[in-house]
Amino acid sequence: MSIFPDHLTDRFRRFKYRHFVTNQDHYENLAQHGQSPDVMVVSCCDSRVDPETIFSAMPGELFVVRNVANLVPPFETTGKYHGVSAALEFAALNLRVKHIVVMGHSGCGGVRACIDHEATRQTEAAFIRNWMSMLDAPLEALRAAQPNLGGLDLRRALEHEAVRMSLNNLRTFPCIQVLESKGRVALHGAYFDIATGTLEALNPATDLFVAL
């Protein structure tokens, strides 16, 4: 048995000779001087939505955190492990990024699980169920405000709400509150449609997503 998947080995070799070798100076500079991205992206771990590809980014240009449904939990200190919070703290205080982008996307499996619970019916899916419970309140609010909303329209609306909620949760972190008030960091919402390649940005003045 191979110690590593053959198709990944082939892909690595393609990367090494087609990309790395032609950009070796760039990689050596990153290795010597470290990273200094000015943008952090919180994105879904969905394999179809890759921030570096969408924004045509070279290594070192984006600080990316990916999780189920691109969620940012609210600030709290009672838990023991905080992957997203730790990354956010590092990006804001150590890397001193100037922009934080929360990017949702169409067809999000985490959002679908929140609505129809397909991914959380099994007892071993407790991690998914607990994580996606952050969207329970936005889902209830959507259903109360628009009781006739359903199907794909409800899913897309909740995908948008996930971005808004995460932005609100970002602002519960003391370091973000201070940096945003001083104009040293700006928060942005975005939404990528996989089928059309459309990228929408959240307009803070209208609270609506508009295509770029």
C-alpha positions in Angstrom: 0.0 0.0 0.0 1.3 3.5 -0.9 2.2 5.6 2.1 0.4 8.6 0.5 -2.4 8.9 -2.1 -1.0 8.6 -5.6 -3.1 11.3 -7.1 -2.0 13.8 -4.4 1.6 12.8 -5.0 1.1 13.6 -8.7 -0.5 16.9 -7.9 2.3 17.9 -5.6 4.8 17.2 -8.3 2.9 19.3 -10.7 2.8 22.1 -8.1 6.5 21.7 -7.4 7.7 22.0 -11.0 5.0 24.3 -12.5 4.4 26.7 -9.6 7.0 26.4 -6.9 10.1 26.4 -9.1 8.9 29.4 -11.1 8.1 31.3 -7.9 11.0 30.1 -5.7 12.2 33.6 -4.8 8.8 34.4 -3.5 8.7 31.3 -1.3 12.3 31.9 0.0 11.3 35.5 0.9 8.3 34.1 2.8 10.4 31.6 4.6 13.0 34.2 5.6 10.8 37.1 6.5 7.5 35.5 7.5 4.0 36.3 6.5 2.5 39.8 6.4 -1.0 39.5 4.8 -3.3 42.5 5.2 -6.5 40.4 4.7 -8.0 37.7 6.9 -10.7 35.5 5.3 -13.2 33.4 7.3 -14.5 30.9 4.8 -16.4 27.6 4.8 -14.3 24.4 4.6 -16.4 23.3 1.6 -14.0 22.0 -1.0 -15.8 24.0 -3.8 -15.1 27.4 -2.2 -11.4 28.2 -2.0 -10.6 31.8 -1.0 -7.1 31.8 -2.6 -8.5 30.7 -5.9 -11.5 33.1 -5.8 -9.2 36.1 -5.0 -6.3 34.9 -7.2 -4.0 35.1 -4.1 -0.4 34.0 -3.9 0.9 32.3 -0.8 1.4 34.9 2.0 -1.3 37.2 0.7 -4.4 35.9 2.6 -4.7 34.6 6.2 -7.5 32.1 5.9 -9.6 30.3 8.5 -12.0 27.7 7.3 -14.7 25.9 9.2 -18.2 24.5 8.7 -20.5 27.3 7.4 -17.9 30.1 7.8 -19.0 30.9 11.4 -17.4 33.1 13.9 -18.5 32.3 17.5 -19.1 35.1 19.9 -16.4 36.1 22.3 -16.3 34.0 25.5 -13.6 32.7 27.8 -15.2 29.7 29.5 -14.3 27.1 27.0 -10.9 25.4 26.6 -10.3 25.2 22.9 -11.0 28.1 20.5 -9.6 27.6 17.0 -11.4 30.4 15.3 -10.9 32.8 18.2 -7.2 32.0 18.4 -6.8 32.6 14.7 -8.7 35.9 14.9 -6.6 37.1 17.8 -3.4 36.2 16.0 -4.5 37.9 12.8 -5.6 41.1 14.6 -2.9 41.5 17.2 0.2 39.8 15.6 -0.3 40.1 11.9 -2.2 43.3 12.2 -4.5 42.6 9.2 -6.3 45.6 7.9 -9.4 43.7 6.6 -11.4 40.8 7.9 -13.8 39.2 5.3 -16.4 36.7 6.3 -17.4 34.8 3.1 -20.4 32.6 2.8 -21.5 30.6 -0.2 -24.3 28.9 -2.0 -25.3 25.4 -1.3 -23.7 25.3 2.2 -24.1 21.9 3.7 -23.8 23.3 7.3 -26.7 25.7 6.7 -28.8 22.9 5.1 -28.1 20.7 8.2 -29.3 23.6 10.4 -32.6 23.8 8.5 -33.4 20.1 7.9 -31.1 18.4 10.4 -30.1 15.8 7.9 -26.5 15.9 9.1 -27.3 15.9 12.8 -29.8 13.1 13.2 -27.1 10.6 14.0 -25.9 10.6 17.6 -22.3 10.8 16.5 -22.9 14.1 14.8 -22.9 16.0 18.0 -20.0 18.3 16.9 -22.0 19.4 13.9 -25.2 19.9 15.8 -23.5 21.9 18.5 -21.6 24.1 16.0 -24.6 24.8 13.8 -26.7 25.7 16.8 -25.2 29.1 16.5 -27.6 29.6 13.6 -30.8 28.5 15.4 -31.7 32.0 16.5 -31.2 33.6 13.0 -33.3 30.7 11.5 -36.1 31.3 13.9 -36.1 35.0 13.2 -36.2 34.3 9.4 -39.2 32.0 9.8 -41.0 34.4 12.0 -40.4 37.4 9.7 -41.1 35.4 6.4 -43.3 32.3 7.2 -43.7 31.5 3.5 -40.0 31.3 2.9 -38.8 27.8 2.2 -36.6 25.6 0.0 -33.6 27.2 -1.7 -34.8 30.7 -0.8 -34.7 29.9 2.9 -31.3 28.3 2.6 -29.9 31.3 0.7 -31.4 33.7 3.2 -29.8 31.8 6.1 -26.5 31.6 4.3 -26.6 35.4 4.1 -27.7 35.6 7.8 -24.7 33.4 8.7 -22.4 36.1 7.4 -24.2 38.9 9.2 -24.2 36.9 12.5 -20.5 36.2 12.2 -19.8 39.9 11.6 -21.8 40.8 14.7 -19.9 38.1 16.7 -16.6 39.5 15.5 -17.6 42.8 17.1 -18.0 41.1 20.5 -14.2 40.6 20.6 -12.6 43.4 22.6 -9.5 43.6 20.3 -11.8 44.0 17.3 -13.9 46.6 19.0 -10.7 48.7 19.7 -9.1 48.2 16.3 -12.3 48.9 14.4 -13.1 52.1 16.4 -9.6 53.3 15.6 -10.0 52.6 11.9 -7.2 50.0 11.9 -9.3 47.1 10.8 -12.4 47.0 8.6 -15.0 44.1 8.6 -16.6 42.9 5.4 -19.2 40.4 4.4 -19.2 38.4 1.2 -21.1 35.7 -0.5 -19.9 33.5 -3.4 -22.3 31.7 -5.8 -20.7 28.5 -6.9 -22.8 28.0 -10.1 -22.5 31.5 -11.5 -19.1 32.6 -10.0 -20.8 35.7 -8.7 -19.4 37.4 -5.6 -21.6 39.6 -3.5 -20.5 42.1 -0.9 -22.6 43.2 2.1 -23.3 46.9 1.9 -23.2 48.1 5.6 -25.4 51.1 4.7 -28.3 49.0 3.5 -27.5 45.7 5.0 -28.0 44.1 1.6 -25.7 41.9 -0.5 -24.8 43.4 -3.9 -22.9 41.8 -6.7 -19.5 43.1 -7.4 
